[in-house]
Amino acid sequence: MSAPSSLSKPLQLPISAHDLDAINTYLEPLSPEQILKWAVEYLPALYQTTAFGLTGLVAIDMLSKLIPDPAQRPPLIFLDTLYHFQETYELVERVKGRYGVGVEVWKPDGCASVKEFEEKYGERAWESSEELYDYLVKVEPSRRAYAHHSIQSVITGRRASQGADRATLKPLEVDSTGLLKLNPLFAWSFPLVQGYITEHDVPQNALLDQGYKSVGDWHSTVKAGEGEGERSGRWKGKDKTECGLHKDYFEMKEKSKVSESASKSPVVVAA
């Protein structure tokens, strides 16, 4: 099967629902490497956003083989929430050395350190309002990066086998802002990802050797229990499966405004 003949290189945005369906019909049977090769040819202003989880690392490794020149690969963006494990920051440096790539780091607006963030929003801000916290450390920085570089397309590390909101994932999505999101490993299982990492000696987070399966912020990540799912250690015991980065942007923005306003409202004490 060939790519839809009506498509331009790169794609002209916005794309129609008909074209999106045709693209996904074409991409679904392809391997991740083939999907990435198509993306490099067709997707405009393409970047990769990554927290250096296993799936994102597989995509980085595949792109390094597909495009030998690091300068020609989709640039990497790392959203530094300021609350990552030290092992995650160490992994970033190992990836840079292994693949000869730069990693652009975006932090919460106006906050270069935990101290500055907590001076603005208080300690343990994730306990006061998870939605506001997610917006401040992930959603807003990502949108600032996208606007700064006029990014139109991003590569993600999401897979359908991760379940919850991701269970019906397609290779290509368009979010509420019109941003194209490519999920090259959408059809892979966790064992397939692990097998690739081992076979190709891809750098990975040292915490995975200690029983973690998925690593986010230190305050919301625990080891997965025996027989539990890949992302079961994230937001343990909470009715939550996503950090907000892949939810409706405009809805997240409005909810963050409400949460921030509520947090600043004076407390009235009855006489």
N, C-alpha and C positions, 0 to 999 in steps of 0.2 A: 504494500500500500504506500502511495506517495503522499507527500504533504499536500493539503488543499491548494490547488493551483491558483486560486484567486488571491492568495495572501501575498503581501508585499514584504520585502526584506529591507529594513526591519519592519515589523508590524506597525501600521498606522493606528493610533489610538484615538477614540475608543473603539474597541472591537465589538461587533454585534454578538448577540446571544447565539445566532446561527453559526457564526464563525468559531466562537468558543466551543460549541458542541462538536463542530467538525474537527477542530484541533485536538480535542480530548479523545475523540474516536480514533484519530491517527496516532496519538501518543500512547494510549493505554497499553497496546501490546509490545511497545518498545522496551528495551533495556534502559536502565538509568543512564548508561553512557550515551546511548542513542538519543535519549531525551535531552541530555545536556548539550550534545552536539547540535541538535535542532535549536535549542534555546540560544546558544551563542550566535547562530545565524539569524534568528528571527526576532528575538526579544530586544526591544529598544532600551538603552540606558540601563544595562543589566548589572546588578550587584549581588553579593551574597551576604545576607545577615546571618550571623551565627553566634551561638553561645558555646561552640565547640563540643557539642554533644556528639555521640557516635555517628548519627546519620549525617550531620553536617560535615564531620571529618571525612566520611566516605566520599561525599561530594567534592570536597577540597582535593582529595587524593585523585579522584577520577578526572577532575579538571586539569590537574598537573600533568596527567598522562595524555590528555586530549590536546592540551595547549602547552607545549614545552616552555615557551617564553612567559615567565611570571607576569611581565608587564602587560601581556595581552589577555590575561585571565580576568574574569569579573572581580572587581575589588572586594575585599572583605571588610565588613562592618561588625564590630563587637560592641554590644550595648553593655557598658559597665555600670551595673546597678549600685556599685560601691560595696555590695554585700556578698560578693562571690567568695567561694573558698579560696585559700591561698593556692591550692592545687590547680584551680582553674586558671589563675593568673600565670602560674608556671607553665601550664599547657600552652597558653597563648604564645609564650616565648619559644617553646619547642616547635610549634607549628611554623612560626616565622622562620626559624632556622632550617627546618627540614625542607620547606617548599620555596624558600627564597622570596617570600611575599611580605608586603606590609600589611598591617592590620590597623584600620582606622577605628579609634575608640571614641564613643559618644557617651557622656555621663549626664545625670540629671542637670537641668538647666541651672547654671550659676553655682554648681556644687562640684568642687574638685576633690572633696574628701568626705568621709563619713561625718567628721566634725561639722563641716559646713552644711551638710544635708540636715543633720539633727538640730542645728541651730535654727534652721528655717522651718522644719516640719516636726521637730520633737523626736525623742528616742522611741524606738520600736514603732515607727509610723505605720507599719503593716498591721499592727494590732488595732490602731484607731480606725483605719479605713483601708481595707485591702484594695478596693477599687481605686482610691486616690493614690495609694502607693504604687500600684501597677502602672497607672497613668504617668506618674512622675518619673519612675525609673526605667520604664520600657517604652510605653506608647509615645510620650512626648519626645524623648530623645530620638526615637526612630523616625518620627515625622520631621523633626528638625534636620536630620541627616538626609532624608529623602528630598526635602525642599532645597537644601544647600547644594546638592549635586544634581538636582532635577532628575532624580531616579524615577524610572517608570516601571521597572521590573526587578523582582528580587527572587533569589533562590532560597528555599527554606529546607529545614530538615524534618519536616512532618511526614508521618506515614499513617496509613489507614489502620494498620495493626496496633497502633497505640490506643485505639478505641476512643470512646466518649465523642467529643466534637469532631474528631478526626476520622471516625469510622467510615464516612462516605466520601473521603477525600478523592479528588480528581488530580490528574497531572498538572493542570493549569487552572487557576482561579482568578477572578477579578474581584477585588474587595470594594467596599462602599465608597472609597475615594477614587476608584479607577485604576489602582495599582495592580499590576499583574504579579501573581505569586506562583512560582514554579515549584512543584514538589516532585523532584526527579526519582526519589525512592519511595513514592507513595504506595507501591504494591509490595514492598519488601517486608519480610518478617524480622523480628529481633535477632533470631539465630542467623539469618542471612547477613545482617549487618555485622554481627560479631565475627562471623566467618571471614568476611572481607577484611575487617580490621586485622585479624590474626594473619591471614594469608599475605597481606601486603605490608605488614609491620607498620601500620598507621599509628602515630602517636595518639595516646588516649589519656584521659584524666586518671591520675593515680588513685583516686577514690574508688574507681571501679574495681580495683584489686582488693578493696576492703569491704565489698558487699553492696556498694551502691550500684544502681542500674541507670539512673537518670539524675543529673546533678544541676541544681539551680542555685538560689541563694542559700547561704548556710542556715538561715533561720527557718527555712521552709522545706528543707531536704533531710530525709532520714534514709537509712538502709531499707531496702525492700525486704519484706518477710519471705519466708520459704514458700515458693509456689505463687507468689503475688506477681501482678503485672509489672511491666517495664517502668511505668510512671507512678506506681503505687506509693513510692517514697516521696512524692511531691505533694505538698499541702496535705499531709497525712491527717485523716480524721475530719477533713473539711469537704464541703460540697463544691469542689473546685478542681478543674482539670487544665485550665489555661491561665497564663500570666496576663492576658489582655492584649498581647501583641497581635493575635489573630482573631480578635473579636471586632465588632463594628466600631470603627474609629469614632464616628460622630456620637454614638451612644456612650462610649467610654469617656469622651470629652465632656459631655453633659453631666454624666454621673460624677465625674471628678470635680466639676464646678460645684455641684450640690454638696459633695462631701467636704470640699475645702471650705465652703461657706459655713457649713454646720460646725466645722472644727474651730472656726474663728468667732462663732456667735458667743456673746457673753452669757455666763450662767446666772440666771435670776434665782436668788434665794428668798424664799418667802419669809416675811417678818414674823 
